[in-house]
Amino acid sequence: MKNDNKFRNDLINSNEDFKNLFVSMKNNGEIEEFSDDLWKIIFKDKTPIRINSEPFAFKDLFHLNLNEGRCRECAFEMVFLLDKLGIYSEAIQCVNDFLVGTSGSIYGGHWYVEANIENKIVCIDTSLIIMGSLNSFSKLGYKVIKKYDIDTIFKQDPHYIDYYDEMIINKNS
């Protein structure tokens, strides 16, 4: 699925240092767009996500640019979805100086996901719609504050337990 990522494009167009690093890392294969396999996983999530009382599927957040400023919610949704499919992951609270002043991030606060896919840790940023290794995300400026597995998310926000239990996942698509 191709995406015109407004958040990423705005960041690239407003920050020359980020642009140079991002383009270099993408050209070197250190980071990449979401893989077809990850998009297939995202398409399995049929749970209605309400934004301004309007229901959207998880995939809709990306192609309608509704992921901007919702990194925490998107990271949690990805962790829940991956868990439903038997893939261990954690939502990562971090800071990234490149994100200072962006939508929802006055001080550079951000969230992404670390997933254990085929015995390899893959970092997934639902705002920039990129994937990469732990090393590449560190190089791109992500500084980890805390990692949240699904149990920690449930302990801190118990209302997510009911949400998780009622998720609609199409495991066959």
N, C-alpha and C positions, 0 to 999 in steps of 0.2 A: 504494500500500500504506500503510495507516494503521498507526501504531505507538504503543504506550504506552511512551514512552521513559523508563524509570526513572531513568537517569543525569541526563537533562535536568530531569525533574520534581523530583528530589531537590535539584539545584543551584538551581532556581528557588525551591523552598520553603525553602531554607536561607540564601539570600543575596538580600536585598531589592534591593541595588544591581544585581546581575546580572539579577534579575527585571525591574526597571524598564527597564533598557537593552535586554534581550532582547525584551520585549513591545513596546516602542516601535519597535525596529528591524524587528520582524516586521510590525507594523501599518503601518509606512511602506514595506514592500516591500524593505527593504535586505537582509534575509535571508529565506529561505523553506525550507519542508520540501523534502526530496528531490523532484525533479520525477518525473513518470511516466516520462520518458525515462531518467532515471538509474536508477530501479527496474528498467526493462527491461534495462538494461546489467547491473545486479547479478544479475538472475535468469538471465543467460546463464552465470554462473560455476557450474559443476557440480563443481568440484574439492573433494574432501573436506578439510575443515579439522578437524584433531583437537584436541579440548579434553577433557582427562582421558580420553584414549584413545577418545573417542566421536566419530564423524564427523558433521560438520555442513556444509551448503552455506553460502556466503557470506550469502545472504539470511536464513538461520536465525539468524545472529548478531544481526540487528536485531530480529526479532520475538520472540526468546527473551531479549532483553536480555543477550546474551553479548558485546556490543561494549564494555561498561563495563570499563575498566582494560586494554583491549587496543587502544589507539589506534594504536600502532606497527604491530602485526600487521595491523590493518584498513586502515591507510594503505598499507602495502606491498601487500596483496592488491588494493586498488583500483588502484594503479599498475600492477601486473602485468596485471590484467584490462583496463584501459584500453589498455595497450600491445598486448595480444593483438588488440584491436579497432581498432588503428591510431590511437589517440588519445594524444597526448603528454601526460604528466603528471609531476609530481614529488611525492614525499613531503616534507612540510615539518616539520622539528623546530622546536618553538617553546616559549615559555612564555606562560602566561596567568594573571595573578594571581587571576582568578575561580576557577581550578581548583586552587588550593593546598589540599592536604589531601583531595582527592577520590581515588577508587579508582585506585591505581597512580600517583598524582601528588603526592608529598609537597611538592614545591617549585613546583608549577604546570607542570611539564614536560608537553608534549602533542605530538601529531602530527596533521596534517591533510593534505589533498591539494590541489594546484593543478593543474587540468586545462585544456588548450586545447581547448575545445569550440566548434566553428563559429567559429574565429578570435577567441574571447573567453576570457579567463582566468576560470575558475569555481573558487572555493574550496569544498571539500567537507569537512565535519567528520563523520566516521563515528561519533563518540561522541554528539554533539548531534543528529545526523541533520538537518543544515541545509546550505544552499548560499548563497553570496553572492559579492560582488566582493572584490577585494583591499582596497579601501577599507573595505568593511563589516566584513571580518574584522579589520582593523587597529582600527577603531572599537570592535569587540567585545572588544579586549584582547589579541589574538594578536600576539606579538613574535617574529619569525623569528630562529632561531639558524642554521640551515643547511638548504639544499635538496638533496635527493637524487633525481637522475634514476635510471632503471633501471640504467644502467651503474655508477653509484656504489654503488647497493645491492648489485649483484653483486660489485663489487670488495671491499666491506667484509664481505659475508657470502656467500662463494662457494656455500654449500649451497643458496642460493635459486635458483641456475641450474638445478639438476635439478628443483626444485619447479616453476619456471616452465615448463620444457620439458614437464613431465608434466601441466600444467593441462588440465582438461577444460572447453572452452568450447563452448556451443551457440550458434553464430553465427546460427542461423535463428529462435530464439525471440524 
